[in-house]
Structure formats: structure tokens, C-alpha cells
Amino acid sequence: MISGTLEVSRPRVRNSEEKFESRLLPLFTRRTNEVSELIPQVYLHGLSEGDFDLALRGLLGDDAPVSAPTVARLKDRWNVELSEWHSRSLDDLEVVYIWVDGVYVKAGLEREKAAVLVVIAALSDGSKRVLSVDPGYRESVESWSETLRSLKSRGMNCPRLVVGDGHLGIWGALRNVYPESNEQRCWNHKLLNVLDRLPKRDQAQAKLMLKRIPCAETRKESGRLRKLFSQRCEERGHESVSATLERDWERMVAFYDYPKEHWQHPRSTNPVESPFASLRVRTDVAKRYKRVDRAIEVIWKMLMVVEKRFRRLNAPELIKAVYNGEKYEDGIPAQTAEEVAA
């Protein structure tokens, strides 16, 4: 395999009744399809349009005929692909858990940071799939309602459990569109909110105590550890900290109603935050985004790349039972829990 510029002789056919057109080398073709596909991928991985000339000359030779307008046209494909992706049917997906988050992106001409509303699902086979990437307002019920209505209109079933930050507008939207779904608040966000209300001298010890709460073996034990932490806070005059922890408590421990093998997945919004860690770096550096929709296109395209490497859920054989409505108590099937209690 070689790369660079290569002169090729085009055959001339004069004694044919029909005009000859080569399928391998159409008229005015100056680069291969592989190179055309490479250009937007290079952009995705961190090069601005102004860097293309140097990068592609090194790869393809000094005479590489790639201009900024060419790159822009190739990126325009993403807009078409994104529109098709947003209209695809979801009838064939069996959605069990979904993680939601709103991630801010700074676009050059926008006065405020725009949020990208992301929905990632765990399916009944244990795989994860990006379902939605939309512009909107992170704390807006209407923005999230539009996202959920779109998913529902395209055939998405009611998810068994929805995981997200307590400040998102998703919760009001969920009650409008999928009221039967259970809700789980993100423990990572909760712990940060609690620690932010404590003096720095108390944060290290508090963090150790807080981390034990969602890792308790039973809902009852988790509640006991919560009370222990709240008592400690109140003794030190931090009543507001205790109230922050106890807010939405039942929605903090909803994961106990699902298989123990799955607990690490719904306790936080890590499935959304992990892929966005690299995306935040990419979009923060890319000051050239003038419009939110351009940022959305790039973020969506990158998520499609990351999606191929999504880790499957632990014990994927159990998720089908959750989809079918099997009940769990403290991580074990409800019937088994009753037998143990007896």
C-alpha cells in the first residue's frame, strides 16, 4: 500500500457507438473514495480545517487537491446522515434502561452555552445504543418532552428505568410521555452536590462515608448509612447538607429493585459522561463552531464512533427478565426474596 499522488493514463476509445466512461476512474476524479472518507474522520479526531493542508500533504503528497470547500462539502454529508438517523424507526429495539444528560457546548455565535440532550439505552440483549442527540435546554421540561415524544413516535417502548441528574427537565417530561417509567437519580451528581455544601476540612471524611451509602447490600442498610451521615452533619451544624442528601431519597435507591449484577450501571450517568469526556475536550477546543447545529453534527458523529466500543452490561442474560417485567427486591428476584425472608 502506498499513498501520494500518482499519474494514471486514461484510455481513449474512439471506435465505439456509445460514449466510454470508466467505472474505475470517472471523469475529473482526483482522489479515491477512501481519501474522501478519511477527510471528515481526520476532522473528527482533532484537526481544524486550516490544518488539513499540511496533514494531507504529508499523507497524500505535495499536490494533494484538497481544499477547505471540499472539506466543508464532505462534512455536509453528516447533516443528511443525522436527519436520516433522527427519523429511523425504533420498533425493533427492546429498551430496558436509559441514561439521560444535558451537556453544554459553547458555539461561537451563541450568547449562551447550548445543551446537547443525549439519550443512551441499554437493550434487552445487554448492548448499549445512542438513541437521541438533540439541541435543547438542559433544565427545560419542554425540550426533554420533545425528545421523548420523538422517540415514542418512532416506536420506542416505555423504558423500565431512567437514570439522570436530579436537576434535569427530563423528570417532568417523563411524567408527560412515559409516566410508567421508574426514576433513578445519579449518585455522582448527588455526592458532588452534598460535598459542595461542606467546608473543605470536612469533605475528605464525608466523601468516604457518602461512597458507602450506594454500595450497601440492601436498601435498608443504605438508609441506615444515610441516617448516620445526616446525624453527623446535624451535630456539626450542617443541617442543609443533610437535607440535600435526603432529597428525592426513594429515587436515589430505585436501583435496588433491579438485578444486583446491574447495580453499578444505573447508579450513575457514567454511560453518557464517559464518552463525553473526550467530546468536551474536542468541542471546547473547537472555537470555530458558529452554530449549535454544527456542534450537534460533530458530537453525533463522534458518538457514533464511540458507540461501537460501548461496554455491554454485566450479566446481560438478566436484562431480558427485567424487560419482561420480573420484579426484584434488593437485587434478587422478588419470589426468591420472599422465600429467604420466610
Backbone torsions as a table, in degrees:
resi	resn	phi	psi	omega
1	MET	NA	135.0	176.6
2	ILE	-131.1	162.0	174.4
3	SER	-132.3	155.2	-179.3
4	GLY	136.5	-167.4	-180.0
5	THR	-99.2	131.2	-177.4
6	LEU	-133.5	128.4	177.3
7	GLU	-80.5	133.2	-179.5
8	VAL	-125.6	133.7	177.8
9	SER	-81.5	128.9	178.8
10	ARG	-94.9	129.4	179.2
11	PRO	-67.7	145.2	177.0
12	ARG	-114.1	121.5	-178.2
13	VAL	-113.5	114.8	-174.9
14	ARG	-108.3	-18.8	-173.2
15	ASN	-103.0	31.8	179.7
16	SER	-115.3	142.6	179.1
17	GLU	-69.2	-32.1	179.9
18	GLU	-99.8	146.6	178.7
19	LYS	-66.3	131.0	-179.0
20	PHE	-84.3	130.1	174.2
21	GLU	-132.9	121.9	-178.8
22	SER	-73.7	132.0	176.0
23	ARG	-77.3	-28.5	-179.2
24	LEU	-79.7	-31.8	-176.1
25	LEU	-138.0	79.1	179.4
26	PRO	-61.7	161.4	179.3
27	LEU	-57.3	141.0	174.1
28	PHE	65.9	11.9	177.1
29	THR	-76.1	128.1	-178.0
30	ARG	-124.0	1.2	175.5
31	ARG	-153.6	157.1	-179.2
32	THR	-79.9	163.0	176.7
33	ASN	-60.9	-34.5	-179.4
34	GLU	-61.7	-40.0	178.5
35	VAL	-67.4	-40.9	179.2
36	SER	-60.8	-37.5	178.7
37	GLU	-73.6	-29.4	-178.2
38	LEU	-68.7	-35.7	-172.1
39	ILE	-58.1	-52.9	178.2
40	PRO	-65.2	-27.9	178.3
41	GLN	-67.6	-39.2	175.7
42	VAL	-60.9	-40.6	177.6
43	TYR	-60.5	-44.2	-178.8
44	LEU	-59.6	-34.3	-174.5
45	HIS	-91.1	17.2	164.2
46	GLY	121.2	-3.1	-179.9
47	LEU	-93.1	134.7	174.3
48	SER	-78.8	167.6	-178.0
49	GLU	-59.6	-34.8	-179.4
50	GLY	-68.5	-18.9	179.7
51	ASP	-87.6	-10.2	-174.3
52	PHE	-62.9	-40.5	-174.6
53	ASP	-56.1	-51.0	-178.7
54	LEU	-65.9	-45.0	-177.0
55	ALA	-63.6	-44.5	-176.1
56	LEU	-78.2	-25.9	173.5
57	ARG	-65.2	-39.4	177.6
58	GLY	-64.7	-32.8	-177.7
59	LEU	-86.0	-40.7	-169.9
60	LEU	-111.7	-7.0	-179.0
61	GLY	108.9	163.6	-174.5
62	ASP	-66.2	-22.0	-177.2
63	ASP	-99.2	19.0	-178.2
64	ALA	-59.7	119.2	-175.4
65	PRO	-87.3	68.0	-179.3
66	VAL	-122.3	118.8	-178.0
67	SER	-110.5	165.7	177.0
68	ALA	-60.0	-41.7	176.1
69	PRO	-60.7	-34.6	177.3
70	THR	-62.7	-44.7	179.0
71	VAL	-61.6	-43.2	-179.6
72	ALA	-61.8	-39.9	179.0
73	ARG	-65.6	-39.3	179.1
74	LEU	-65.3	-37.6	178.8
75	LYS	-70.1	-25.5	177.9
76	ASP	-62.0	-22.4	176.1
77	ARG	-58.4	-35.0	-176.9
78	TRP	-61.6	-35.8	179.9
79	ASN	-61.9	-42.7	178.0
80	VAL	-66.4	-45.2	-179.4
81	GLU	-62.5	-39.3	-179.8
82	LEU	-65.4	-41.3	178.2
83	SER	-61.8	-42.0	178.4
84	GLU	-65.6	-39.2	-179.8
85	TRP	-64.7	-39.7	-179.4
86	HIS	-69.7	-17.8	-178.3
87	SER	-105.4	3.2	-176.6
88	ARG	-69.1	153.6	178.6
89	SER	-76.9	143.6	177.3
90	LEU	-114.3	13.0	-176.8
91	ASP	-58.4	-32.3	-173.7
92	ASP	-86.7	1.0	-179.1
93	LEU	-97.2	136.5	174.3
94	GLU	-106.0	93.6	-174.5
95	VAL	-83.1	130.5	-178.6
96	VAL	-112.4	-60.2	176.4
97	TYR	-113.8	147.7	167.7
98	ILE	-132.8	144.5	174.7
99	TRP	-111.3	136.9	-177.6
100	VAL	-129.6	146.0	174.6
101	ASP	-160.5	156.2	174.9
102	GLY	-117.3	117.0	-174.7
103	VAL	-111.2	129.8	-176.7
104	TYR	-81.0	139.5	176.2
105	VAL	-131.1	132.8	179.0
106	LYS	-89.5	116.3	175.9
107	ALA	-103.1	140.5	-169.3
108	GLY	-54.9	-41.6	-175.8
109	LEU	-96.5	2.3	-178.9
110	GLU	-89.9	135.1	179.6
111	ARG	-71.3	-30.7	-179.8
112	GLU	-120.5	157.2	174.5
113	LYS	-65.4	132.2	176.8
114	ALA	-89.1	145.8	178.0
115	ALA	-99.4	142.5	171.6
116	VAL	-103.8	116.2	-178.7
117	LEU	-90.0	118.4	-173.1
118	VAL	-118.6	136.5	175.2
119	VAL	-124.9	122.7	175.8
120	ILE	-119.8	134.3	-174.7
121	ALA	-114.3	149.5	165.7
122	ALA	-102.4	125.5	-177.0
123	LEU	-94.8	171.4	-173.8
124	SER	-67.8	-11.5	175.8
125	ASP	-95.7	3.5	178.5
126	GLY	91.8	-5.9	179.0
127	SER	-82.8	162.6	177.7
128	LYS	-114.6	147.5	-176.8
129	ARG	-143.7	136.4	172.0
130	VAL	-75.3	123.7	-178.2
131	LEU	-103.1	-30.9	-174.8
132	SER	-152.3	139.0	173.9
133	VAL	-138.9	101.9	-172.7
134	ASP	-130.0	146.9	169.5
135	PRO	-74.7	149.3	178.9
136	GLY	172.5	-170.4	179.4
137	TYR	-106.7	126.2	-170.9
138	ARG	-56.6	-40.6	-175.2
139	GLU	-101.2	12.7	-178.2
140	SER	-90.5	124.0	176.0
141	VAL	-63.8	-39.7	-177.5
142	GLU	-67.1	-40.4	178.5
143	SER	-60.2	-46.2	179.6
144	TRP	-69.7	-33.7	177.8
145	SER	-62.4	-40.7	178.2
146	GLU	-61.5	-42.0	178.7
147	THR	-62.6	-47.4	-178.9
148	LEU	-66.8	-38.5	178.9
149	ARG	-63.0	-39.1	177.8
150	SER	-62.5	-45.2	179.2
151	LEU	-62.1	-42.9	-178.6
152	LYS	-67.1	-40.6	-178.8
153	SER	-65.1	-23.4	179.7
154	ARG	-96.3	7.0	170.0
155	GLY	106.1	7.4	179.7
156	MET	-70.2	129.5	177.7
157	ASN	-72.6	167.3	178.0
158	CYS	-67.4	119.7	178.9
159	PRO	-67.8	147.2	-179.4
160	ARG	-73.1	-32.8	-178.5
161	LEU	-148.2	135.7	178.5
162	VAL	-116.9	128.7	-175.7
163	VAL	-114.7	129.6	179.2
164	GLY	-171.1	174.1	177.1
165	ASP	-70.3	143.9	-177.4
166	GLY	-65.4	-19.1	-176.8
167	HIS	-90.6	-1.9	-178.2
168	LEU	-73.4	152.9	175.0
169	GLY	-76.3	-2.8	-177.7
170	ILE	-59.2	-31.3	-171.6
171	TRP	-70.6	-40.7	174.4
172	GLY	-66.5	-38.1	179.0
173	ALA	-65.8	-38.7	-178.8
174	LEU	-61.9	-40.4	180.0
175	ARG	-69.0	-23.0	177.1
176	ASN	-80.6	-35.9	-169.9
177	VAL	-108.7	-44.2	179.8
178	TYR	-128.3	68.0	-174.4
179	PRO	-65.1	-17.7	-178.7
180	GLU	-81.5	-10.8	-178.0
181	SER	-68.8	144.1	171.4
182	ASN	-84.9	156.5	-174.7
183	GLU	-120.5	136.3	175.6
184	GLN	-128.9	122.2	176.6
185	ARG	-81.9	148.5	-177.8
186	CYS	-74.9	124.6	179.8
187	TRP	-71.0	-31.3	178.1
188	ASN	-60.9	-45.6	178.1
189	HIS	-65.7	-40.8	-179.4
190	LYS	-61.6	-46.6	-178.8
191	LEU	-62.3	-40.4	178.3
192	LEU	-64.7	-41.3	179.3
193	ASN	-63.4	-40.0	179.8
194	VAL	-68.1	-47.6	-177.3
195	LEU	-64.1	-34.0	179.8
196	ASP	-62.5	-21.2	-177.7
197	ARG	-93.8	1.8	-179.8
198	LEU	-105.9	149.9	172.3
199	PRO	-61.2	148.7	-176.7
200	LYS	-57.9	-33.1	-178.1
201	ARG	-65.5	-22.5	-178.2
202	ASP	-99.3	-5.5	-170.5
203	GLN	-71.3	-37.5	-176.9
204	ALA	-62.1	-49.4	179.4
205	GLN	-66.5	-39.9	179.6
206	ALA	-62.8	-38.3	-179.4
207	LYS	-62.5	-41.1	178.0
208	LEU	-61.9	-43.1	180.0
209	MET	-67.4	-41.3	-177.6
210	LEU	-65.0	-39.4	-177.5
211	LYS	-64.5	-24.7	-179.9
212	ARG	-73.7	-25.5	-172.4
213	ILE	-63.5	-53.6	-178.9
214	PRO	-75.4	-7.3	179.2
215	CYS	-95.8	2.3	178.9
216	ALA	-63.3	151.2	-175.8
217	GLU	-73.7	-23.6	-178.9
218	THR	-136.4	160.9	176.9
219	ARG	-61.5	-39.5	-179.1
220	LYS	-63.5	-43.8	179.4
221	GLU	-66.2	-36.9	176.9
222	SER	-61.9	-41.7	177.7
223	GLY	-64.5	-36.8	179.1
224	ARG	-64.9	-43.1	179.3
225	LEU	-66.7	-34.8	176.2
226	ARG	-62.8	-46.0	179.7
227	LYS	-63.2	-37.5	178.5
228	LEU	-63.1	-42.9	178.9
229	PHE	-67.2	-42.9	-179.6
230	SER	-62.4	-40.7	179.1
231	GLN	-62.2	-42.7	178.9
232	ARG	-61.7	-42.5	-179.7
233	CYS	-64.2	-44.5	-178.1
234	GLU	-66.0	-35.6	177.5
235	GLU	-64.0	-27.9	-179.2
236	ARG	-98.0	7.8	176.3
237	GLY	82.5	21.8	-178.8
238	HIS	-110.0	57.4	-177.5
239	GLU	-61.5	-35.1	-178.7
240	SER	-65.7	-30.6	177.8
241	VAL	-66.5	-44.0	177.6
242	SER	-59.8	-42.6	-179.8
243	ALA	-65.1	-36.5	178.6
244	THR	-63.5	-41.9	179.4
245	LEU	-66.0	-41.2	-173.5
246	GLU	-79.8	-14.7	-179.8
247	ARG	-62.9	133.8	179.5
248	ASP	60.0	34.2	-172.7
249	TRP	-57.8	-45.2	-177.8
250	GLU	-61.5	-30.0	178.1
251	ARG	-84.0	-9.2	173.7
252	MET	-82.2	-25.3	-174.3
253	VAL	-114.8	19.2	179.3
254	ALA	-62.8	-25.8	-177.2
255	PHE	-63.2	-19.5	178.4
256	TYR	-65.7	-14.8	179.0
257	ASP	-89.3	15.5	-178.8
258	TYR	-132.1	165.5	-175.4
259	PRO	-52.9	136.2	-179.4
260	LYS	-57.0	-35.7	-179.3
261	GLU	-63.0	-19.2	-178.8
262	HIS	-97.5	-8.3	-168.4
263	TRP	-52.5	-39.9	-176.3
264	GLN	-63.8	-22.2	-178.1
265	HIS	-77.1	-51.2	-177.0
266	PRO	-84.2	-1.1	179.9
267	ARG	-72.4	-18.5	-177.6
268	SER	-148.8	172.6	177.5
269	THR	-95.9	26.4	179.5
270	ASN	-53.6	-37.1	179.0
271	PRO	-57.6	-26.3	175.1
272	VAL	-90.3	-42.8	-172.9
273	GLU	-69.7	-35.2	-177.9
274	SER	-61.7	-52.9	177.6
275	PRO	-64.5	-27.4	-178.7
276	PHE	-78.6	-11.7	177.7
277	ALA	-60.0	-46.7	178.1
278	SER	-74.6	-33.2	179.8
279	LEU	-66.1	-36.3	179.1
280	ARG	-61.8	-43.3	178.6
281	VAL	-60.5	-44.8	-177.5
282	ARG	-63.2	-45.9	-175.5
283	THR	-78.7	-27.1	175.8
284	ASP	-68.1	-39.6	-179.9
285	VAL	-71.4	-33.6	-174.6
286	ALA	-80.0	76.0	-179.8
287	LYS	-68.5	-11.4	-175.7
288	ARG	-72.2	-13.2	179.8
289	TYR	-61.9	118.0	-179.9
290	LYS	-94.7	-24.8	-177.8
291	ARG	-132.2	151.2	-179.0
292	VAL	-62.5	-37.7	-176.4
293	ASP	-63.9	-31.2	176.3
294	ARG	-67.5	-40.8	177.0
295	ALA	-63.3	-40.3	179.3
296	ILE	-59.9	-43.4	-179.2
297	GLU	-59.5	-46.3	-177.9
298	VAL	-67.5	-43.7	179.8
299	ILE	-62.3	-43.5	178.1
300	TRP	-60.5	-45.4	-178.1
301	LYS	-62.6	-40.5	179.2
302	MET	-67.7	-38.7	177.3
303	LEU	-63.5	-34.1	177.1
304	MET	-64.3	-33.8	176.5
305	VAL	-70.5	-46.2	-178.2
306	VAL	-65.9	-34.5	-177.1
307	GLU	-55.2	-33.2	-178.8
308	LYS	-64.0	-19.5	-178.7
309	ARG	-108.7	9.2	179.1
310	PHE	-58.3	137.5	178.3
311	ARG	-79.9	135.8	177.1
312	ARG	-69.7	158.2	177.3
313	LEU	-67.0	151.3	170.5
314	ASN	-62.6	149.4	177.8
315	ALA	45.3	59.8	-177.8
316	PRO	-61.4	-20.7	179.8
317	GLU	-67.4	-17.8	-179.1
318	LEU	-87.5	-19.7	-172.6
319	ILE	-70.7	-27.4	176.9
320	LYS	-64.1	-36.6	178.1
321	ALA	-64.3	-38.7	177.1
322	VAL	-63.8	-43.6	178.2
323	TYR	-59.5	-37.3	-178.7
324	ASN	-80.3	-0.3	173.7
325	GLY	96.7	11.6	178.5
326	GLU	-64.9	137.0	-177.4
327	LYS	-94.3	144.9	179.1
328	TYR	-129.3	149.2	173.6
329	GLU	-130.3	122.6	-177.0
330	ASP	51.0	38.5	172.3
331	GLY	87.5	-3.8	179.2
332	ILE	-121.3	154.1	-179.1
333	PRO	-51.9	138.9	-173.9
334	ALA	-56.7	-39.7	-179.8
335	GLN	-63.4	-41.5	177.7
336	THR	-65.1	-39.7	179.3
337	ALA	-61.7	-39.3	178.6
338	GLU	-65.9	-38.7	179.1
339	GLU	-66.3	-39.3	178.4
340	VAL	-65.2	-42.1	-179.7
341	ALA	-64.7	-34.8	180.0
342	ALA	-70.4	NA	NA
